Amino acid sequence: MAEVSIDTDRENDLTIIAIRGILGENDLLDTLSEYFSNDPTRLTLYDSTEGDWSGNSTEYYRGMIRSGKAYARKGAKVAMVFSNSVDFGIGRMLESYSEFEEYKNEHACFRTIEEAKHWLSKPD
């Protein structure tokens, strides 16, 4: 089970969701439900530099993207940061699934927090 925390910076319209440890099937879904029920920001950064996404199936991630589509908002941007190649590959898979599901918001994967914040700060 992962430790998942949410830190919101209203001034910059940014929320950082930090994931530490091995991501279980309900860890992220529970967090997303909480996040989206409390006036979400336009920019979201998933900091998984201390997380491990490798324990779940491809079908689990496909289902997560399908159920998350209800939360997608036009103009919103989601950056995902992974520190290892396996998790980065999972992130790219999530990007592809969100494109296939025709999400209204943008998704991108990065290897560093700095790259992600730079992308998030760029105008659309």
C-alpha positions as CSV (number, residue, x, y, z in Angstrom):
1,M,0.0,0.0,0.0
2,A,1.3,3.4,-1.0
3,E,1.3,6.6,1.0
4,V,-0.5,9.2,-1.1
5,S,-0.6,12.9,-0.1
6,I,-2.2,15.9,-1.8
7,D,-0.7,19.4,-1.5
8,T,-2.7,22.2,-3.2
9,D,-1.2,25.6,-4.1
10,R,-4.3,27.7,-5.0
11,E,-2.1,30.8,-5.9
12,N,-0.5,28.8,-8.8
13,D,-3.6,26.7,-9.5
14,L,-1.4,23.6,-8.9
15,T,-1.9,20.4,-7.0
16,I,0.9,18.0,-6.3
17,I,-0.1,14.4,-5.5
18,A,2.9,12.6,-4.1
19,I,3.0,8.8,-4.2
20,R,5.5,6.9,-1.9
21,G,5.7,3.1,-1.8
22,I,4.1,0.4,-3.8
23,L,0.9,1.6,-5.5
24,G,-2.1,-0.7,-4.6
25,E,-5.2,-1.0,-6.6
26,N,-7.3,1.4,-4.5
27,D,-4.6,3.8,-3.4
28,L,-4.9,6.2,-6.3
29,L,-8.7,5.8,-7.0
30,D,-9.5,6.8,-3.4
31,T,-7.2,9.8,-3.6
32,L,-8.7,10.9,-6.9
33,S,-12.2,10.7,-5.6
34,E,-11.2,12.9,-2.7
35,Y,-9.2,15.4,-4.9
36,F,-12.0,15.9,-7.5
37,S,-14.7,16.3,-4.9
38,N,-12.8,19.4,-3.4
39,D,-12.5,22.0,-6.2
40,P,-9.5,20.6,-8.2
41,T,-6.9,22.9,-9.6
42,R,-6.2,23.3,-13.4
43,L,-2.7,21.9,-13.0
44,T,-1.9,18.5,-11.4
45,L,1.5,17.0,-10.9
46,Y,1.8,13.3,-9.8
47,D,5.2,13.0,-8.0
48,S,6.0,9.3,-8.2
49,T,9.7,9.7,-7.7
50,E,9.4,7.6,-4.6
51,G,6.6,5.4,-5.8
52,D,6.3,2.0,-7.5
53,W,3.6,1.5,-10.1
54,S,4.8,-1.9,-11.3
55,G,2.5,-4.1,-9.1
56,N,-0.7,-3.6,-11.0
57,S,-2.0,-5.1,-14.3
58,T,-2.4,-3.4,-17.6
59,E,-6.1,-4.0,-17.3
60,Y,-6.2,-2.2,-14.0
61,Y,-4.6,0.9,-15.5
62,R,-6.9,0.8,-18.5
63,G,-9.9,0.7,-16.1
64,M,-8.4,3.5,-14.0
65,I,-8.2,5.7,-17.2
66,R,-11.8,4.8,-18.2
67,S,-13.2,5.7,-14.7
68,G,-11.0,8.9,-14.5
69,K,-12.4,10.2,-17.8
70,A,-15.4,11.7,-15.9
71,Y,-13.0,14.0,-14.1
72,A,-11.2,15.3,-17.2
73,R,-11.6,19.0,-17.8
74,K,-10.9,21.1,-20.9
75,G,-7.8,23.2,-20.3
76,A,-6.5,21.1,-17.4
77,K,-2.9,19.6,-17.6
78,V,-1.6,16.5,-15.8
79,A,2.1,15.9,-15.4
80,M,3.4,12.6,-14.1
81,V,6.9,12.2,-12.8
82,F,8.6,8.8,-12.5
83,S,12.2,8.1,-11.5
84,N,12.6,4.7,-13.0
85,S,12.1,3.3,-16.5
86,V,9.4,0.7,-15.7
87,D,7.2,3.3,-14.0
88,F,7.9,5.8,-16.8
89,G,6.7,3.2,-19.3
90,I,3.5,2.7,-17.3
91,G,3.1,6.5,-17.4
92,R,3.5,6.6,-21.1
93,M,0.9,3.8,-21.4
94,L,-1.5,5.9,-19.3
95,E,-0.9,8.8,-21.6
96,S,-1.8,6.6,-24.6
97,Y,-4.9,5.3,-22.9
98,S,-6.1,8.8,-22.1
99,E,-5.6,9.8,-25.7
100,F,-7.5,6.7,-26.9
101,E,-10.3,7.6,-24.4
102,E,-10.3,11.2,-25.8
103,Y,-9.7,13.0,-22.5
104,K,-10.4,16.7,-22.6
105,N,-7.2,17.5,-20.7
106,E,-3.5,17.0,-21.6
107,H,-1.2,14.4,-20.0
108,A,2.6,14.2,-20.2
109,C,5.3,12.1,-18.4
110,F,8.6,13.4,-17.1
111,R,11.7,12.1,-15.3
112,T,12.1,15.2,-13.1
113,I,9.9,17.5,-11.1
114,E,11.6,20.5,-12.8
115,E,10.7,19.3,-16.3
116,A,7.1,18.7,-15.2
117,K,6.7,22.1,-13.6
118,H,8.2,23.8,-16.7
119,W,5.6,22.0,-19.0
120,L,2.8,22.8,-16.6
121,S,3.7,26.5,-16.6
122,K,3.7,26.8,-20.4
123,P,0.6,28.5,-21.9
124,D,-1.7,26.2,-23.8
